[in-house]
């Protein structure tokens, strides 16, 4: 984000008269014996941005599913314009009240075009010329939120990148067809966006607040909360435990309110790194005609950066394929970024999803003991604080962040000497992130190697060096000292040379 964008966001944080818009009162939600929400109370004001902070499993997404009409509460009510809705309301009522939601797991139909997905959410788009009208509405909204997006309403969603699909989902939620949009719930909206498009969204949320639209932002990016929100609601174990004014707030204050704090020092971690593997290096030539070269020393953490969809994931996939090729003796694990498409087995239990990486012991040529696997899962579930359901429950019973923890634990618990990570921290709470960062530094010191694509530039501080991608090629190699926000931004828009 450049300086003018920062000024624009800050300028839109203005003092104004606010009035109550919608309230959740004494909301309770239970899943069997698990009480996901406990007497949750909060009042949202018209034309504000409220960020919601809390660990994975704190109840954030559950509360928003009640507010959006996707789920009815077991007890409590929602109040809107002095009308009380016992145990909440259905999705149709929510739409009529102007409540929209961008869920953490995308809800677009991949076999339909963007304009057809508009009609799926807005059935009022019908009759002669509905396609043209839908296209005009969604393209105008994309222009407003993500200038320069290069998307068309006739594009098939399944052909779009994950970032582009997230952009469409967000624009669709803010689109007004037959009734005004009053509340937009954004559940981890930037988890699939790069730094540039994330800042475009944050700037638009501030503009929307100035025009009277209330945005509810669920994010584990504390910097986004501080730049965009007026107030921060903190949830813990299913309850709203505090409300903080974002003015003058610090990241440490948010973490303390969440009841979490873990020390993490990227620089000292790199300095303590063992150098016994300094002479051993992975070397790969990648891409069409193998024109892109990467060198990754054993025992290092190497970052991949740049705007989303510039070839970072393709590079990881190609490295993985080379490592798994017959004749290669490299032990490799992969932490998928798109957990829904590439990470979890949705019909399996949580423990089964964790076990898949180590079901078969290739060294011994035998199946691993089930009791051993259960003990391994229990240990890592405790270490990564995987919460929300028992190991025997379906993987989809977990929140998105807890599902991501399962994938991460699966890789770290394996015997892999090389771990490839495709933006693995998306949707993971700050306490767990800091614990994982510490684990990465410890494992690298022991000789394990990590190649890490991340859309969070702050995470590159943990990397020994970073390759910046543009149009499928590496534009620049940055050392840890060179990896500044300015250098990353410049390299992200720089064309690779032959």
N, C-alpha and C positions, 0 to 999 in steps of 0.2 A: 504494500500500500504506500503511495507517495504522500508527501506532506499535505497536499491540497485535500486529499481524501480524508486524512486525519482531522483536518480543520473542519471539514464539512460535517463529519459525524459529531465532533465536539460542539459545533455551533447549534446543532439540532437538539442538544440537551438543554432545554430552556425551562425556566419555571413557568408553570401555567396552572390554572384552576382545573382540578380534576373532579370527576364525579363517578360514583360507583356504577359499574356496568354489569358484572356478573359475579356471583358469590357461590362458593362451595361450602356447605355447612355440615359438620359432624359426619363426614363421609366415611363409611366403613366398607371394605371389600375383602372377602376371604376366598381363598382357593383351597377347598378342603380344610385342613388343619392350619394352613398358612394364612395369617392375617396380613394382607398386603397393605391395607390402609386402616388407620386407627384414628377415628375422630378428626379427620383432616378438615381444617378450616382456612379459608383465605378469601379475600375480597379483591377482585381485579378492577382497576379503574379504567375509564374510557381514555384512549389515546396514550397509553403508556407501554413500555416494554418491561416485562417481568421475566427475569432469568431464574431458573430453578436449579439449585445445586444439591448434590447428594451423591452418596456412593451408589454403585450398581445394586439394585434390589431395594432401594430406599422407598420406592413407591411412586416415583415421578411419572413414569409412563402409564401406570395404572390410573393415577389421578386424572391424567389427561385423556385417557380413554373414556372415563366417566364424563368428563366435561365435553368431549366431542360427540357423545352419544353412541360410541362404539360398545360401551358396556354399561349395564345398570349396577348401581351400588346395592349392597345388602342393607344399608341403613343410611340415613341422612338425606339431604336434599340440595338442590341447586336453585338459587333465586336469581331471576332475571326480570328487570322492570317491575319489581314488586310482585311477581308471580312465582309461586313456590312449586317446584317440580319434585315431588317425593321420589326418592331413589334415582333422581336424574330423569333422563328422557331418552328417546330413540334418536337415531341418526337423522331422520327426516325433520324432527322438531329442531334439532341442533342446526341443521342447514337453514331452516326458516328463521332462526334467531341470529343468523349470520356468523355461526361458528364453523371454522374450517380447521383441518388438521393435516399436517405433513408427518406421517408416522415414520419411525426409525427404519422400518422395513418398507421399501417402496411398494405402492399399490397399483402401479400402472400395468396395463395389459400389454405384454411385449409384442403380441401379434397384430396390434392395432396401431394406426397412425396417431400422431399427437392430437390432431383435431378430433379423431374418433374417441380418444381417451377423454377429451373435454366433454363429449356428449355422455360418456359413461358416468361422470360426476354430475353433469348438469343435463338431466333428461329434458329440460325445457327447450334445449336446442333441437328443434324438429321442424318438419315442413320443408318446403322448397327453399333452397339456399342456406340450409343449416350448416353445411360444411364451410361455406364461405364465411359465415358469421363466426363460427367456432375458430376458424383459422385467424380471422382478424383479431378476435379477443385474446387468444393465447399468444400470438406473435407480438401484439402490443404490450402485453404484460411481460413477456420475455425481454422486450426492448427496454422496458422501464426498470427491470431488476438487474438484468445482465446485458448491458449494452455491448454490441459486437458479438453476440452469441452464435450467429451463423446457422441457426436452426430454422426449419420450415414446418408449418403445420401438417404438411404431407409426409414428413419423415416417419418411418416405421420405428416405433420405440425400441424394439428388439435389436435394431441396427445401431443404436446410440451407445456411447460409452456410459459407464456408471455415473460419471460427473454430469453428463448431459441429461440423463434420466432424472437425476436429482434436481437439476435446474427446471425441467418441465414440471415435476411434481410440485415444486415451490411456486412456480408461476401459476399453475392451475389453481392452487389453494387461494391465491390472492386475487384471482379473476372473479369479477362480478358479472353475473348473467341476468338473473331476474330479481335478486335481492342484494342489498349492500353487504359487503364483508365487514364484520364488526370485530371478530376475534380470530386470530390465526395462531394455531399451536404449531410450533416448529420443534420437533423431537429430533435432536442431533442433526440439524439441517446441513451443517458444514462438514459432516463426517466423510462425505464423498466429494467435497469441493476442494480445489487448491486454494492457496493463499489469495490469489487475485480475485477469483469468483466469490470467495468467502467475504472479502471486504466489500465487494459490490452488494452482496446481500445485506450485510450489516448497515451499510449506508441507506439502503432502501427501507429497512425496518425503522430507522430513525425518521425518515420522511413519512412513512405510513403512520407512525405515532403522531407526528405533527398534524396529520390530516384527520385524526380521530380514531384510527384503527389500533386496537390493542393487540400486541404480539406477546406470546408466551414462548420463551426460548429455553429449551432444555439442552444443555451443553456441558461437556467436561472441560471445555476450553475457557479457563478462568479469564484470560485476556479479553475474550469476546464478551463475557459478562460485563466486565468493567467498562468496556468501550461503548456497549450498546444499551445496557439495561438502566432503568430508573431505580428499580428495586430488585433485590435478590431474595427469593424464598428458599430457605434451607430446609431440606427434608432428611429425616433420619428414621429408619425402621418403621416406615409407614405413617409418620406424623410430620406435621409442619412444626419445626422446633424454633425457628426464628425468622425474622424479616429484617433485611439490612438495606440501608440506603446505599446506592452504588457510589454516591458522591464522596470522594476521598477515601474509598475503601481500598484495601490491598489484597493481593492474592493470599497471603498468609492468614489474613483475618477470615477469609472465606473458608479456607481449609480447616482452621480451628473451629469455626462454627459447625462444620460438617463432622467434627469429632475425629478428624484424621490429620496426622502430620507424620511425614517420614523425611528424614534428612536425605538430600540428594545433591551431590556436587560432581558435575560432569568433568570439570577440569582436573580436580584432584584424582578422580577415578581413572582418567587417562594417564596421568603421571605415575599412578601406582601400577599401571599395567605391566605384567611380566613381558620381558623381551626375548625369552628363550626361543621363540618361534620366528624371530626376525628374518632369518634367511630363507624360510619356506613361503612360497607365494602361489596363489591360484592365478592362472592367466587364462582369460577367455577372449576370443574374438567373436563378435555378435552381429546380428542383423543381416540385411541383404548384402551379399558379397563379403560378409564378415569384415566390414570396414570400421566397426567400433570395438576398441580394445579396452579391457579392464584388467587391472592388477590388484589383487586383494591379498595382503599378507596374512598368513595364518595367525590366529589369535587377535585379529583386529575387528573393529566395527566400522563398516564402510557404508556411507549413506548414498541414496539415490534421490535427487531432488529435481525441481523444475515444475512447470505447470502440469496439471493433471492430464493424462492421456497422451503424453509425449514419448512413450516407449519404455517407461520404467518397468511396468508390469510385464511387458513383452520380454525385456531383458532378463527378469527373474525367471520367467517361464523357460527361456532358452537355456539359462544356466542350469536349471533343474533338470531339463531334458538331457543335457550333456553329462551331468553328474550321474544320472540313472542309466546311461547308455551301457550296453553290454561291454564288459571289459574294464569299465571304470569301477574303481573300488572305493569311491567316495561315499560316505554315509551322509545323506542330506535330508533335511526336514523343511517343510514349507508351511508358513503361516499365511493363510489366505486373507485378503482384505475384504473381498465380497463373500462373507461367510455364508450367505443364503445360497449363492450359486456354486461356490467352490469349496466351502469349508465344512459345513455340518451335514450330517445324514439325518434328514428331518423325521424319519420313521424310527430312529433309534433312540435309546435312552442317553442320558448325560454321560454315564460311565462308559457305555459302548462307544460313544463318539470320542471319548478320551483315549480309549484302549486301541483304536484302529491302527495307530502308528506302530504299536509294539505287540500286536497279536502273534506274530511269527518271528522267532529268533533265527535270523539267517545264519548266524555264526554256528549255532548248534543244530540247525535244521530241524527244529521242533517247535510245537506250539507252547506258548508260555502259560504257566500256571495261573488259573483264574483268580485264586486267592491272592497271588502276588500282585496281579493287576489291580484288584480291588484295594489293596493296601497302598499301592502306588497312587491311585486316584484319590484316595482319602487324604494322603499326605499333601498332594498338590492342591486339592480343593481347599484345604486349610491354609496352605501357604499363600495362595492367590485370593483367598476369601471369596470362593465361589458360593454364592448364596441365592436362595429363592426357591429351591426344590431339592429333593433327595436325588442321589445318583441314579436311582431306579426310575425316575420320572423322565418323560419325553424331553429331549433337548430344547424344544420350542417352549417349554414351560419356563425357561430362564429368560431374563431380559437380554437384549442384544449385547450389552456389555459383558454379562456373565457368560454368554455363549462364546464371546471372543476370548475370555479368560481360559475356557476349556481348550480352544484351539492353541493358545499360547502354551499352556501347560503340557499339552500333547507333544509339542516340539521340544520343549526344554527337558521333559522327562525321558526323551528318547536317547539313543546312543549317537545321534547325528553329530558329526564334526563340523558340518556346514549348515547354517540355518538361514533360510531365505525368508524375508518378512515383507509382505505387501501391505503397507500402511496398517499394521496390526493393532494400533492403539485406538482405533476408531470406536467411540462409545464406551471406553474404559474410564472408570473414575480416577481422580487425581491421586488418591492414596495408593491404588493398585499400580498406576503408571509409575510412580516413584519407586515402588518396590520392584517392578519389572526392570526399570532402568538400572537399579542396583544389581539385580540378577545378571543383566547383560554384561555389566562391567566385571562382575566376579567370574562369569563363564568365559569371557574373552581372556581374562588373566590366566585362566587354566589352559588356554589354547583353542577354545572353540571360536569359530569364525562366524560373523554375522554380516549379511548384506541386507540393508534396511531401506526400503522405499518409504518415505514419510511425507505427508502433506503438512505436517506441523514443523515449521522451520526451527522452533525452539529445540526439537528433539535432535537436530543435527549437531548440537553442542556435545552430544555423547559420542559422536563419530570421530574416528581418527582422520578421515578425509571424506570428501563428498564429490560424487560425479553429478553434474547438472545436465539434464537431458532437454533437447529441443528437437521436435520432428524426428524422433527415433534415433538421434545421434547425440553423443556427448559433446557439449559445447565448452565445458570447462571442468578441470579438476581442481578442487579447492582443499587446501590443508585446513586443519582445525582452526588455526589462527586467521586464515583468510575468509572463513565461512561467515560473513556478515550478511545482514539483511539486504544491504545495498548490492553486494557482490552476487548474491543469489538472484535478486530481481533482474540485474543486468544480464546475467548468464541465462536466465529463463527466457529472455526475449532475443537472445543472440543466436544467429544461425551457425550451425556447425560448418567448419571449413574442410575441404577435401584433404 
